[in-house]
Structure formats: C-alpha cells, structure tokens
C-alpha cells in the first residue's frame, strides 16, 4: 500500500547539513497497522511527513497504492493536497474557529471531492459516530478536552475516506490512563475498517500494543523491521534491544561460539550463537533469575544485593556481581531478597552482538 | 497547488520590486546631470550640496532637533514605563491610556497647538511664563530645540511602549536577589534595574532617533514659515521652492546621504536588540514582576507625572487648537475673549476643498488598509510558511520602507510619476499615486504585524487542511484568514489611522486634484490662516473620533484576546 525506496532527505540547520533520512526502504501492506518507532531526532516524523507530501525528499521514490507520489527519477512530486491521505497531527490541529461538525466537514466542502451537502452531513455523522463524538457536533472546538480533540482529529481524517491514515504521535498529549483506553479503541477501529495505518511514536509499549509490524529508526536509518515479538526476542542490534525494554550490558570475548568470557565470568551459550572475537553480551533484567540458594545450574554466579526498588507487582534489584552492577526484575510475591544471592543467566535469553555495534548508552558522535 | 503558490509569489514580488525601484531612483537622480549638451552623469549635485553652508546648517539643525526629540521622548517615556510596569500604582488601564492615546493624535495638529501655546508674543504659555522667567530664558518654539521638544512629546508614547516591554520581560529575581542581599531600592534601581533595561532603552532611543531624523510634520508646521529647516523640510523646499525650478538632483543627493545614515541607525538598532539577549532577560517562564510598593506620596507623585505628560503632550495643545478655532484672531482666555467666541472660522472654511480632501482621505483609508493587508498576507505567508529560497530577502525588502524616511519615497514617486510615467500612465495628481506610495510605505508595518501573528498559529492547523485536499487559496480563506481575523481587524484600523494623518508623503504628491484632509489643514496653515486651519483641524479630529474609539475599544481588545493555539 505504501512503498518507499531509497528515500533521502537532508535539512540545513544551525549545525550544518543534517541527514534526516538516509536510504530508507519500506513496504507497508494493505490493511496493515505499521508503526515507526524511534527516539526524537530519529527521522520518523520526517518520513511520515514525506509520505503526506508535507516535506519534499531529496531523492528516492514513494508510491501510495498504484500511484507514484514522489519520484526523483521521474521528477515527480504530487502535492499533499492530491495524495488522498488522512492525517492525525501531534497537536491534533483542530481548527479553533469551527465547531466539531465544521471541523470534520471542512475537508469535504473545501477539499478536492466536494460531495453534495446531504452526503457531507451523512459522512460527518458517520465519522463522528465511529469515534463516539456524535453527541458533540455543535460544540465549538476550544471547549473540547484533549481526548475529545484527538477523537475529532481522527474522525476528520477518516471522513475523507483515505486509502492511508497517517498518525504523528497522536497519543503523546494525553494523560497516561486515557492513553491506554484510546490505544485499544484505536486498534479495534483500524482493524474493523481495514484501513492501512502508518503511525509514528517514541513509546515502545504503544508500538507493541498497536502494531502489526514495527520499524525501529535511529539517526535517519531503519535499524530493523518486524513484528513486536520478533523485535523483543531477537533484536539485530543493541540499539533495537535497548529500545524494546532495558538491558544489562557486559563486555566479553567469544571463542568458539559455545561460550563467552565476560567481565563477570564465563557464560554458556546456545550453540547457534553467531559471532566470535570481541562481543557485547546483553540480558534483560526480567530474564535474570535470583534465588537465595544455589539451584546448581549452568551460568549461575554469586552476587550481592545492593538495593531493592518496590514497584507494586514487581521489585527491581540492583546486584553487584564481580564488582559489576546489574539489574534484575522479579515478581514481588516472593519474599524480599537481601545479602548474598545466586544469579542465574538462562542461556536461551543471552543476546550476543559484535562489539562494532555501539552500545546505546555510549556517546554517539 | 503550485500555481496558487506562484500567484502568491507574484503578488508579493510587485511591491518588493516597487520598493527597490523607488529606493534606487534617488541614487540615479542625484548623479544625473542635465545640460544643454544633453544628459551626463556626475557628482555635481553632491559638490553643490557640500559647498553650500545652508546644507551644513540644515544638518546641524537636524542633529539638534533629533537629539532633543530623543531626550524628551525618553525623559517622559522611561519613568512612565517604570511607574506602569514596576510599581503597584492602581488603575493600570488608565495610566496606560494616558501615555499611549497620543499615538492616535496626528503630530501636526499638536504642533499647531504648540505654536499657539509658545508664540513669542501671544502664546498662552509664553505670556503666562513671562512674569516668572527672564526674557532670555523664553522657549523659542521656532528653533531646532523647540521643535525637538514638541516632536519628543509626540514620540514619548512610543518610547513608553518599547521600554515598558523591556521592563515587563526583565527577570524580577535579579532585583529580588539585590533586595535579599541588602541593597536598597534606589541603589538597586541604579545598579541592577537600569543596566538590565539599558539595551531596551538604547534600542528605543535609536529607533526614535531614526524617526526624528526623518520627521516632517512638526518641522513643516513650525519651522517652514520661520525658515528653520531640518532634513525633511529642506528636501521639501528643494522640490517646492518659492522661486526658481525644482532641484530634484539636490533633494536626491541629500536623500541618499540620509538613507545611508538611516540604514546605519537601523543596523545599530538590530545590533543592540540582539546584544540585549546577552542578559537573557526574556525567558520562557511567565512571571509577575515584583512591584515596588508606592506610599501615599509616591502615588500622588506618579499620577502627577503621568497627568503632567498627558496635559502637556496631548490635552493642552489640542484644547488650544479648539480655543483658537473659535476666535477670529488669537487671544488669551479672558472675559472679553469669551465674549468674542464664534463659529465664524468654520463658516468661512473652503468647504468644497475640505470636502474633497475628506472624501479622498476616506477613500485612501479604506483602500490602503485593505491593500496593505492583502499584500502583507501574501508576503508574510511566503516568509513564515514557505521554504522558498530568498524569502528572507523578501522580508528585508518589505521592511525597508520602515528604515527609509517617507519623504524620500515621496520624492522618488513624484519623480517617477512626473518624468518617467507621464506619457504612459498619467498617474500624477491622482489619488492612485497617493494610494500606491501609502501602500508601499505601510507594507513594512503590515508584514511585521502579520509575521508575528502567523508565527503564533501552529503550522499543523494549515497542514491539516493541506493533507486533506484543501488548496492554498481555500486554506487562506477558510483557515488562516478566520484565525488571523483579530490581528487583521486591529491592523486594518491602525493603518487607517496612519493613513488619515499622513502628511509627509502627501506634501510632495498632492495637487489640487487629489488633495487630502491633512493637506487642506496644512495648506491653510501655510497660507497664514491660522484660525481657519485650527477650525479645519478640529473638524478633522471630530471626523476621526469614531475610528479612534473603534481602535481603542475594539482593536486593542481583539489583539490581546486572539485565538490561543
């Protein structure tokens, strides 16, 4: 539905020329809920705006369905007005001088299609019903709450019957509780309408809940594309791993692909571990097992608990193993641990990356 | 759509090209030498200017006049700004009005009032002060200092507004820190507050100096008949000499010289403004500056100061004008003079001429305000919203009329209309010539205002329309113009007011066929019919009152309560 090839975009800023997008390739299937995930400055919003036609890329190609929206080879740039997409903006961009009804109706009465009046009324009502705002048609926009504005923005984008719905961090201005509620409704709505969605966010929980597939972006590049579970379990890159939850990182050396010598001791690996030489070893806090007594398994080391942070259903332990501080996450139903503990690293949960892949926490030039 | 964007670019290039053209004309005219042998180019006009002691006297007069203008404006503006922004004086609205209402009153009317007040023989104040002050200490109004004082009173509201903004944005914690560490109010004022707001005061001073340098109205009303010339009136007499042929070349050469100085001052103004940020006085946080508590005496002193300015700067000259319009010959208020009051001056006014002027002025007010806003909208949209290369150059060109004295624009336009366009477009002597030059002159204000207003409107509001298929012109009509409406109404009224009082440009471009109201009044004054001029001026003020009220109650309120997006 959306096909992007070799897309490049650079900006002039105070720091000089900034490469906002470099050689982006992406294909979004019809009816797919596709999320662009990345920290601020990763280029995800620029990519979305290129698809919308609000930014003009330097080179590459963008196709929406069968229509070419941009192609540097063919010197073609379809203006945003003609791309027939719907878009929900981060600020919602609800026109403050109009009512709810007028906000949804304006693209229909002033846009390209301009259907007859009766049809406009019907389509606006239908769109507002979808987002459960049909009781508020006459309300002036400045009197809407944040959540209501978000729903009107969604209705406005849907009312034009777009082939593609673009969303730029639509939940970031809502409070945490409302965000969870809207998130699940939005997913259900997208599924029931069968619409193709391209969605930008920096929140990995949002990405996991909503997405059929996710593209993780950093510094203008796509690091990995996959279903949320795939990105969580088998990240190709320390940065992807870090973005989907937290990680304990250890420096080490892999000899034969079966074990790795790390700064806290030797760890056994699954045989398919791919690399050798200097490596970076990662294990998620929720995969680190703690017990007060030895369970006599492989990859068990002795550590000492430095602190415990109570989070309600979970406890985060800070453990010192061979002088290295590691985090472990445990359910809080068992008794609180203290003092000396046995720390177990299950071999299936150890991720290994070549050292050339820089760590996310390290200074990035 | 691309074609609609090109339309906007085309619309904005027309005034930009005209502005650049009008600024190049004086340079060209000043080096053009016409003789029996034909046209050649040379610096003859500059030599003539440099070898004439009259030019040096004018330069000296202009310097003294501008300096006194700045000093007077700051003398009233700065303390008033401190009182209104930094003390707990009640009724802020009233004090603000007292200080700023003068912006709406045409400067040449106050100047006329001041002539009646300070006339050496019959002036109200001169006579009142004659018993107190010795002869030598009398204020001679027809001197560069006297005119500078009147001009400064008129510009004090501007100084007040600019400095008040600086006081408002100064972090009060810096003063609180002084207070906490045991520094008294007066010391803290001198050692902390003043240095902090100094860049703001300096910027206001330079800004007012630029205006003073180019000022025409006050020198034209007071100085012209007494043969005391400053830059603008010198230029005027070169084009409208009492005897001999107009000397466009001399006027242009002096104009080029002044453009250079004005350019330098504008550069200095922006430099000071950007240096001011060194103190980081403007932060994103909103705070209420700590206010100095005024004791009983302080309150009286503060009201006394504001009231003194209002009476001296606005009320007294206008009342004097009204008084003299009711008398055949000017007299001091006395029992016998009250008995002589009559409306005879109003009856003998050149009514058909006056009504022509009123009609033309009304036409200009409506057309100029509307055209300026349309052109400014196109320019500001390109500057603020588009990414077209060269848009900042467009912005700078649109700002130029602000920095260049208006009389130079008028000079260029008169030259173009008289000598270059006469055979193709006979525009000289029509209201359209005035309209065109007024529009170009005011576009600098229109674009400044709309640049600010557009920057306050979130770009996504417009992009939302764009993505959903609404074309550029329709977006302007259905989204941007409704959102900008408060600013547009406010700007429209303000430009209408400026057009109403415009005398500088009109002085070089008006003929009997396209006379404006200010020119009728000034014409009567120049002809020596002081009382009739005062009567016409009073009528003019009456005509203006509804617009002033509209602006004061409607425009200002709209501007402060616009869409918050």
Interface residues (C-beta under 8 A of the other chain):
Chain A: X52 X53 X54 X79 X80 X81 X82 X83 X84 X85 X86 X87 X89 X90 X91 X93 X95 X96 X97 X106 X107 X110 X111 X112 X113 X142 X153 X156 X157 X160 X166
Chain B: X1 X2 X458 X460 X461 X463 X464 X465 X466 X467 X468 X469 X470 X471 X474 X478 X479 X482 X483 X485 X563 X565
